[in-house]
Amino acid sequence: MANILHIDSSPRGDRSISRSLSYEFVTSWKDTHPGDTVTYRDLGHNPVPHVDESWIAAAFTPPDVRTPELTEAIKLSDSLVDELLAADRYVFGVPMYNLNIPSTFKAYIDQIVRAGRTFTVGENGYQGLVDSSKKALIITSRGGTFPAGTPAAAYDLQEPYLRTILGFIGIIDVTFIHADSLNLGDTAREKSLAAAKSAIAQAVANW
Ligand SMILES: Cc1cc2nc3c(=O)[nH]c(=O)nc-3n(C[C@H](O)[C@H](O)[C@H](O)COP(=O)(O)O)c2cc1C
């Protein structure tokens, strides 16, 4: 029995492709894994705050010597880290915005990448503190397309960034499903959506 952390980050509601596809995956997964639990977070509609000066001061002050103000400043981050660490698997719906992730998702990453909580620095360099057996499935939505092996691939800063930052905290088993070509005409859009839905069905069976 696994606890899945499902996060959406599109500011759109019913029109969001990443949201509808991550929902499709999670509902199908629940049908076939009824014992699993799902924790849902909607960064698109309920964003977490950007880190600020008191957050930074608190993050770099040991918990036992934090003032009540510093403890308060890092409280939400602590609960987001707790939520992340309590999950066994991750399903993220992430639109591509300006070649990368939306700022809502970046604000979340800034809250959960924490020295001493999700990564540490030791004799062998950086080490992630999230159990490396935990898997992530990331469903992206993109207006364009950035196929591997083409010049356009260099514009995809989204998948490399997410692989790097998740790997940095220990999540190294990361699968991507890209719903792309969404703004390249009906034919390309429908073809890509069909491929993404097929990949989702396969992931439900094999993830
Ligand atoms: C502010 C903004 C920036 C975008 N930047 C890109 C981009 O760099 N590359 C791309 O392929 N599509 C881009 N798009 C298109 C979105 O990725 C596409 O519409 C996607 O479906 C949005 O996700 P959603 O449907 O889950 O809301 C952008 C859209 C917006 C609103």
The ligand as a MOL file (V3000), in Angstrom:
LIG
                    3D

  0  0  0     0  0            999 V3000
M  V30 BEGIN CTAB
M  V30 COUNTS 31 33 0 0 0
M  V30 BEGIN ATOM
M  V30 1 C 2.8970 31.9060 -19.8220 0
M  V30 2 C 2.9700 30.7260 -20.7750 0
M  V30 3 C 4.1990 30.3240 -21.2640 0
M  V30 4 C 4.2780 29.2460 -22.1340 0
M  V30 5 N 5.5060 28.8510 -22.5920 0
M  V30 6 C 5.5990 27.7730 -23.4030 0
M  V30 7 C 6.8690 27.3290 -23.8720 0
M  V30 8 O 7.9150 27.8760 -23.5480 0
M  V30 9 N 6.9110 26.2390 -24.6730 0
M  V30 10 C 5.7890 25.5600 -25.0420 0
M  V30 11 O 5.8840 24.5770 -25.7540 0
M  V30 12 N 4.5610 25.9670 -24.6220 0
M  V30 13 C 4.4490 27.0500 -23.8050 0
M  V30 14 N 3.2200 27.4560 -23.3670 0
M  V30 15 C 2.0280 26.6640 -23.7310 0
M  V30 16 C 1.6390 25.7310 -22.5760 0
M  V30 17 O 2.6940 24.8740 -22.2240 0
M  V30 18 C 0.4300 24.8910 -22.9810 0
M  V30 19 O -0.6540 25.7550 -23.2590 0
M  V30 20 C 0.0330 23.8940 -21.9190 0
M  V30 21 O -1.0860 23.1710 -22.3580 0
M  V30 22 C -0.3050 24.5910 -20.5830 0
M  V30 23 O -0.5810 23.6140 -19.5880 0
M  V30 24 P -2.0900 23.3610 -19.0620 0
M  V30 25 O -2.8910 22.9470 -20.2720 0
M  V30 26 O -1.9560 22.2330 -18.0900 0
M  V30 27 O -2.5850 24.6150 -18.4600 0
M  V30 28 C 3.1060 28.5500 -22.5070 0
M  V30 29 C 1.8690 28.9660 -22.0130 0
M  V30 30 C 1.7960 30.0570 -21.1550 0
M  V30 31 C 0.4550 30.4860 -20.6320 0
M  V30 END ATOM
M  V30 BEGIN BOND
M  V30 1 1 1 2
M  V30 2 1 2 3
M  V30 3 2 2 30
M  V30 4 2 3 4
M  V30 5 1 4 5
M  V30 6 1 4 28
M  V30 7 2 5 6
M  V30 8 1 6 7
M  V30 9 1 6 13
M  V30 10 2 7 8
M  V30 11 1 7 9
M  V30 12 1 9 10
M  V30 13 2 10 11
M  V30 14 1 10 12
M  V30 15 2 12 13
M  V30 16 1 13 14
M  V30 17 1 14 15
M  V30 18 1 14 28
M  V30 19 1 15 16
M  V30 20 1 16 17
M  V30 21 1 16 18
M  V30 22 1 18 19
M  V30 23 1 18 20
M  V30 24 1 20 21
M  V30 25 1 20 22
M  V30 26 1 22 23
M  V30 27 1 23 24
M  V30 28 2 24 25
M  V30 29 1 24 26
M  V30 30 1 24 27
M  V30 31 2 28 29
M  V30 32 1 29 30
M  V30 33 1 30 31
M  V30 END BOND
M  V30 END CTAB
M  END
